[in-house]
Amino acid sequence: MLSEDKNQLARRGRLRTVHGTVETPAFMSVGTAGTVKGMTPADLEDLGAQIILCNAYHLYLRPGHDFIKKRGGLHPFMAWNKPILTDSGGYQVFSLNALSKITEEGVEFQSHIDGSRHFVSPEKAIEIEAALGADIIMAFDECLEYPATRERAEASLNRTLRWADRSMSAHHREDQFLYGIIQGGCYPDLRKQGLEGLLHLDFDGLAVGGLSVGEPQEEMLKVLEHIVPLIPKDKPRYLMGVGTPSDLVEAVSRGIDLFDCVLPTRHARTGILFTSRGDLHIKNARFKDDDLPLDPDCRCYTCTHFSRAYLRHLFLSKELLAMRLNTLHNLYYYLSLMSGLRKAIEQHSLDQFRHRFQHNRAIGI
Amino acid sequence: MLSEDKNQLARRGRLRTVHGTVETPAFMSVGTAGTVKGMTPADLEDLGAQIILCNAYHLYLRPGHDFIKKRGGLHPFMAWNKPILTDSGGYQVFSLNALSKITEEGVEFQSHIDGSRHFVSPEKAIEIEAALGADIIMAFDECLEYPATRERAEASLNRTLRWADRSMSAHHREDQFLYGIIQGGCYPDLRKQGLEGLLHLDFDGLAVGGLSVGEPQEEMLKVLEHIVPLIPKDKPRYLMGVGTPSDLVEAVSRGIDLFDCVLPTRHARTGILFTSRGDLHIKNARFKDDDLPLDPDCRCYTCTHFSRAYLRHLFLSKELLAMRLNTLHNLYYYLSLMSGLRKAIEQHSLDQFRHRFQHNRAIGI
């Protein structure tokens, strides 16, 4: 950790990996199948991306973890030489498989690609992640649905803790950091149990899982306010799958170091663009004759070269370039937001930053 | 014209426009709807693209030529500051409209987007092209089907000549060059008539139209061998819609200066890649474990960063990046081929260049 505001939980840190250093708080662009959709590694570097996330579940199914291992791992395979984090596949096994069958041993599920049947245990998940060779890997956890009864949440948490133990035992690559995942739903005492169970195992970092699954922001923040202060300060804190720009600002203010989310990339492809004055849908008729850039305050390639009118034309014409320019802009927005947050923490001006952020977005386009 | 080989019709030239100079022979990437699919203007500049082609037909229908005129024309609208050529829409009116109705006045057709009815005459085509503001614009012609009877070819040629006259009369922007289109199908005397009719009108350049519509390469080359030597040397010669790498090499050898074709961009999106050793289909199972680049002799971004195995994975996963990396490679291949041809003409070594080109492609992947 580099600095911590006296009156804030927010902190400015640095994660060191064999593929380089990540200045935190940081946002990880999602590169599900070994590519951040539409972006080259050169684009990502230009955007200032420090670390990306890839999905073990997708890469295990296609092209296969052994296949990638034979190519020297994900880094050379996708030509990305900076840090990578892989999730363990737990979330995908549950969210993409209505027919998954959970036992104490692991999860049996059907491929969403060809319907073939597969079985992943904590040991298998770690084997897959070791083969992929990311710098940070995640323990295999059970993902709780939202909402869930206390009984369900407790049973699920206990299984996640047993799986965390098995994940840790299977972990063997010294060049990979292994993070544990705190579950427990919206039950404060279960979250605390979840954290304590993981602390015994001495993970390299701790992730808050099971959020951003449909609950209101307020509820998510309550979980963070409760749990983050209990995490030892030397452990990186990763909030999985979150979130909107506002979620990021609020979670950083509550001490989160690391994020990943499909929103900037997925929204870009459906024409929803993030700006300092709020979000806009480029297909909206009001942008037909609009010669302004998406965000007049933005310095990205898209905003410095193209008008909303042109981007709307590309989007309505279903042009490939629409997805690319939109993705470029949205990632730039997210990564700039993070660098703004880092700077604000360094300058002890996070409160002003939050205030300005909220004020500007309230103005609207 | 810069140089001309004594024993060759091939020539090395230079086209000057208000948006810059084009070294010829040159290939124009196709940017139908105001974007070369998936490429940013920065990509195109990096690839060495000197000039691109946009389709008046598509831009007239969407977003509209007046709309683009209000934005200052195509150049600022699409952020491409180098030369642009627009076709007149003649070809699209015929090829995209089974129900088009031709009269002496012009063509009535249905939009392929929303079915609305439109009418384009030579005067209207020039008005559209003036509004779009390209550096080189094309006369409005009738496109002959292949094969066509002599009677049909003659009637069509005569209409094209009357329309060329009307196109010339409607032409008024002094910053735009207007090219005429030589029709006449595969009938040598009609082609000659077509050329002579246009020479009376003193177009800035002459295009050979109605080729690459299904005829064998041999037949196309016969037309070129017949007609190109009859074109005055001070007129740029543009072979419309052609073609394969071999077509380009052979047509340059027969004195063509300018080309456009959708092949490199369209094939890229379907996974067909051009290489110095011939074409390959990336989805082919033989490339599954292939850690070589697409073309080991190629210096493009795709070939210097990614393996066939990775590109095949992206293609099978229907990833956006597949289309982009493939397009980048294919355009690099085409543009490198053209710069190789220019250099060979300068060095009076075109015969060796052709020989090496054919020899290498015959080796296979």
Interface residues (C-beta under 8 A of the other chain):
Chain A: A33 G34 T35 K37 G38 M39 T40 P41 A42 R62 P63 F67 K70 R71 F77 M78 A79 D289 D291 Y301 H305 F306 S307 A309 Y310 H313 L314 L316 S317 E319 L320 L321 M323 R324 L325
Chain B: A33 G34 T35 K37 G38 M39 T40 P41 A42 R62 P63 F67 K70 R71 F77 M78 A79 D289 D291 Y301 H305 F306 S307 A309 Y310 H313 L314 L316 S317 E319 L320 L321 M323 R324 L325
